[in-house]
Structure formats: C-alpha cells, structure tokens
Amino acid sequence: MKGLYLVEPLVAFYSFASFLVYPLIQQYVYRRLWQELTNTTYPVSDNTSRCDPSNTSSHHEEVQKAASLFSLYTELFSMIPSLAVTLILVAYSDQRGRKITIILPLIGSLFYALSFLAVSFFELDLYLLIVSTFISALFGGSGTFLGGCFSYIADLCEDGQQKTLRMAGVDMVIGLLSGVASLSTGYFLQAAGFNWPFFTSALFQCFNLLYAVFILEETLQRPPDDPLDGSPRRTAMRQLACGVYQLFAGASRRRNILLVLLLLLFSSFSFANMGGLSMITLYELNQPLCWTEILIGYGSALSTTVFLTSFVGVTVFSRCGVPDLVIILMGILSVMAGMTLVAFAKTTLMMFLVRLPMLLAIMPFPVLRSMMSKIVSKNEQGVWGCWEWKKVKKPRRRRPSSLERKVSLGTRTTILPSPETGGLEWEDWKPCVGFECYRKMDKH
C-alpha cells in the first residue's frame, strides 16, 4: 500500500490528545495528595465544601505544598532529558530522515498516557508518575514532535506560497483542537472521571503512532554510510559539538560576557514565567477560589490568548520604534503585575481578570533572541538557530537544517522573532506567533 505525505492528521490528534490531559494532571495529583494527607475523600460534587472555614480538619497548605513540589520534580525530570534528546534527534534526522523525530516522541506520549491511566485505574503509587515522566522524556518531547512535523512539511514544499498555506493550515489545526480539548476537559472529567480522559488520550496517541509507522512516508532518502568517516550518529554529534564550541571560542571576552548575561536573562525569565503559570492551577483549586474542573478548563483556554496579544504587542511597538530593552521591560512588568494580582485574587471574576495584565507576558522572548542574534556572527547562525535566525545574503537558496527549525521548540516556549535592524526588510521579519516563525525561516 502506498503511503501518504500528510502530517496534518498527526498534528490534529496529537494536539487534542495532549491538551485533553494537560489540564487534568495537576487536578489528579492534587486530589490524590488530598486523600493521602487528609485521609478523607475528595469532595467531587461540591468543591466549596472542602473550603468551608468551619472545616477544621482541612490541610490546604499541606496539600498545596506537596502538589507544588511534585510539579517541580516532574518538570525537572522531563525538561532536562527531553532537551538533550531533542538535540540528538534533530542532528540525527538530517542524515537519517524526519520520521524518527515524529515516531519516538509519539512512543513517549503513548507511554506517558498509559502510565497515567494505570496509576489512576489501579491507584498505584503517585510518585510512579515522575518515573514515567522521565522515561517518556527520553523519547523526546512535544517540541521534538512538532519540529519534526514542520521539517517534514518544509521538505515537501518547494514553492514558498504552497509552504505558507500548508503550514498555516497546520497552525490553525493546533490552535483549534488545543482550545477545544482545553474547554472539554472539565466536562469530560465531571461526567466520566479521570480514567476515560486518560484512556481517550492514549487511544489517540496509539492511532497516531500506527499512522506514523505504517502510513506516513519518509521525505529524506538515507545516504550510504561512509566507513572512513565513522557512524552517521557520531558524525552528526561531532558537528553539533564543534559548532557549539566555535560559538564561544572565536569571540572577545566582552562579547562572551554579554552573550552569557543575555542567556541567563532569557533562562531566568523563562523559568519564572512558565513556572509561575504552572502553579496557577494549584491556586485555583485551593482557598479562596476552590474552582471546579469546568472553571479550570475555561481558565486554561483563556490563558492561550497571551500568545496572540504578545504578537500584536511586538508588532505595534516595533513599528513605533520602541527600543528593545523597553519592550523587554514591559513584558517583565506584565508578568510581575499578573502574578502579583493572582496572589490577591479572591473571587472568580478577579481570577479571570488577572489575565489582562499578562497579555504582554511573552514579548521578552523574541526580543532577547533578536539581541543575541545581533552579537553572533553570520557563520555561527546555524548553531545559534535554536535562538534566532539572521539573513545571510547569498545568491544561492539554502534549505534550513532540522536543527535550526526544531531545537527552540525543546524549551517549550513559543518563538516570536522581532525584526532585525541591520539589512532585513520588514516583510521578511514580521514578528510571528508560534509556528508562524517557521514559515518565515524557510524563506531564507
């Protein structure tokens, strides 16, 4: 049977399956810890009963502290191995094909969903989820999968307009199905409990894996191995290591210090921003809000609007000539204001309104990448592709490598490049949201 060159079904089912589970993970952990620490049944029918001030046996702070530590351990055991595996896979896929960056993350996602289903159904030890998170991260993360899909499309489309239209369709599929899944999680949980959402997610991931293995065709032909040059994997990793070394070896001390400072600023802001957002669900579950699963679903869906508003903010401020440092400062202040108001939000209405000050929270990411790109020489942009792109003025068109397209997704941060000030036309470097960036990258 002849295969297909369509990754759109993969992206659609992956987005729905992933966002069907993500809002439920912290809720499940919170409920299990509630039962273990309080020796009482979690009040599913009426969440406000556990927040009754007269209930002296409640241990809200103890449960919230344990859930926060559990979330921290989970993130650490997933982020670090996932990023390392992503670097290896994207270097390997340039020589051995794109499907490996699609199939392996699907295996990890399927294992992740089945692990949650097993722990939920058989009521196994809760900390087995941390082990399953680490094992699934060894297969790559969502950044590896989505980056592989966009590299797959870039390999197929030679015409720029066709590539733009097809990637725009994939972009639309991601936004539509992730939003639908986030909105439906609360109703699904209320009607069927945790087991059925986890089973549904695992079913979609299993279908995805079968499609990727047996139906999806490979876009790159595997080159013959050169016995004199060592194994292809060793060659790819050697090229990656040499590129990272050259990034710092041939520059002045002042430039390296500036680059390290920008990297530290980017990393610390990313840690504070994404880490703070992950704690919002725990705050919504606890006093004084005591949100139900339906309200949490609506809040998660509303939080996705920050990517659109940050795109508008970067666009407007860049056109008005606002300095980069001012844009970064506005984004940092946006996060600070939003997180501060979250701490004082005591009602449901206020908790929804605190999303307003955070509408510009993603703006520092593109500007910091742009600043780092400006201090890196043009012949180092291939290694630096995980942070930013810079146009190289050559008459020959060059297809970007998968490393340049995909590594930045491993940080789980949406990329919004801002226009370069030295030599690029505005139409080539309009700020972009999410995977729109890859369409602009593929032009050069």
NORUR-V987427 format. One line per field, one symbol per residue. ss: DSSP state (2 for helix, 1 for strand, 0 for the rest). A space follows every 50 residues. Layout:
ss->???
This chain:
ss->00010002222222222222222222222222222222000000002222 20000000022222222222222222222222222222222222220022 22222222222222222222220000022222222220000222222222 22222200022222222222222222222222222222222222222222 22222222222222010000000000222002222222222222222220 00222222222222222222222222220222222000000022222222 22202222222222222220000222222222222222222222000222 22200000000022222222222200022200222200000000000000 02222222222000000000000002220000000222222000
